[in-house]
Amino acid sequence: MEDKLILCDGPLDVNKINSQWFDEFKDSNFGAIITFNGVVRDENGIDGLSFDIYEPILKSWFDSWQKKANEKNAIVLMAHSRGDVLNHESSYIAAVCSPKRRVALEMIDEFVEDFKAKAPIWKYDIIDGKRVYAKDRSTAINGAGLLN
């Protein structure tokens, strides 16, 4: 897999992506391949979530994490949805492959938390078939603003 960052329209095929990553990296002498699968929760009366992504910034953010991982002989992998993802479907998968489990365990936590804080992904609730900006659950990007 040349591209370690996968962006898909709609929900992610968790089994396919996890299997693809495992099959690709199991023979690479990584002692740990740790994945995190994010699932859209059924809460607050929503039917699902919808996502807009600013891809140039996301790719730059991801590349900086790849460099950080490579310094520890590890790699990071990520898949995220664009558009609509209904409740109980996956919109986000992250993984860390490392020769050492401790590196992978610590890095997956840091990677997911940093993603939640800094990724240029705008989240909308799907309510009655309409996208409603989820301002209270979105994180502002430093130096950016919303246009009205």
N, C-alpha and C positions, 0 to 999 in steps of 0.2 A: 504494500500500500504506500504509494508515493506521498499522498496527502494525509497527514495525521489529524487534520481538522475537516470534519464532514458537516456540511449544512444541507438539510433536507426540507422539502416542502411537506408540511403535515407531520403527523406523529412518526416517531422513530421506530424502526423494527429492531427492538431490543435484542432478540435472540440472534438475528442475522449479524448485527454490528458486534455484539460481544463475541460471538463465534468467530467472526472474521478476524477480530483483533487477537483472540486467543490462538487461532490457527497460524496467524502470521508471526507471532512473537514467541510462541512456546519453545521453539528450537533456537532462540537467540541468546540462551544462557541467562535469561532473567529468572531469578528465583522467586520473584513476586510479580504478579499481574493483578492489580487491584482496580476494580471498577466501582463507580457510583452511578446508579440509575435514578434519575429524577422522574417522578410521576405526578401528573396534575391531580390535585386533591379536589374532591367534591365538597366544597364549602362555600358559604355566603351566597348560596343560590345561583352560582355560576354553572354554565354548561361546559365550560372549558376555558382555555386561555388562547390568546393569539399573540404572535411575536413578530416584531420588526427588528431587523439587524442592520447595523451599519458595518458592513463587512470589512472595509479597509482598517478601521480601528480594531475590530475584533481580531483580524489576522495579525496585526502588529502586537496586540496584547498576547496572543497565543504564541507568536514567535519568541517574545521575551521569556515566556514560561518554558518554551522548548530549550532555549539557551541555558536557563537556570537548571533545568532537569539534566541536560547533557553534562553540565559541570559535575554532577553527581553520578555520572554513568547511567542515567535513567532517561526515559522519554515520557512525554505526556501525549494523550490522545483525547479527542473531544468530538462529540456530535451534538448538534443542536437543531431544533426545528425552526422553520420560518412558517408564518401563517398559523392556521388553526390546529389546536390539539385539544381533543375532548377529555373530559374527566376520565381518570384511570388509564390514560395513555401516557407514554413517555415523551418528554420534550428535550431531555438533556441526559447525556451519558458522558462521563469523564473516566479516564483510566490513567494509571501510572504503571509503567513497567520498569523494574529495577532489579539489579542483581541481589540487593539486600532488602528484606521485608520492612525494616525500620524506616529506611529512606522512602519506600513506597507508601507506607502508612502515614508518615508525617506529611509527605508531599501531596497526597490526595486531599487531605484535610485543608492544607494551605491553598491548593489550587481551586477547590470548590468555593471556599470562603472568598478568595480574591475575585473569582468569577462573579459571584453574587454582588460584590461591592463595585466592580469596575467594568464589567463587560457592557459594551454599547448595544444592549438589547432592550427594547421597549416592550412592556407587557400590557396586554389588554384583557379584560374579562370578556367572555362571551356570555351575554345575557339576552335571552329571547332572540337569538340569531344576530345580535348586533355587537360590535366591538366597542367597549367602553374603557377608556384609558385608566389603568390601575395606578393612579398617581401615588396613593398611600403605600403601595408595595413596590415602587420603582425607586431606583437610586440615581440621583443626579450625577452626571459626568462632570468632573471639575472643568470649568471654563465653558460649559455648554448651557443652553437654555432651551425652553420650549417656545415655539412660534405659535401665536394664537391666530 
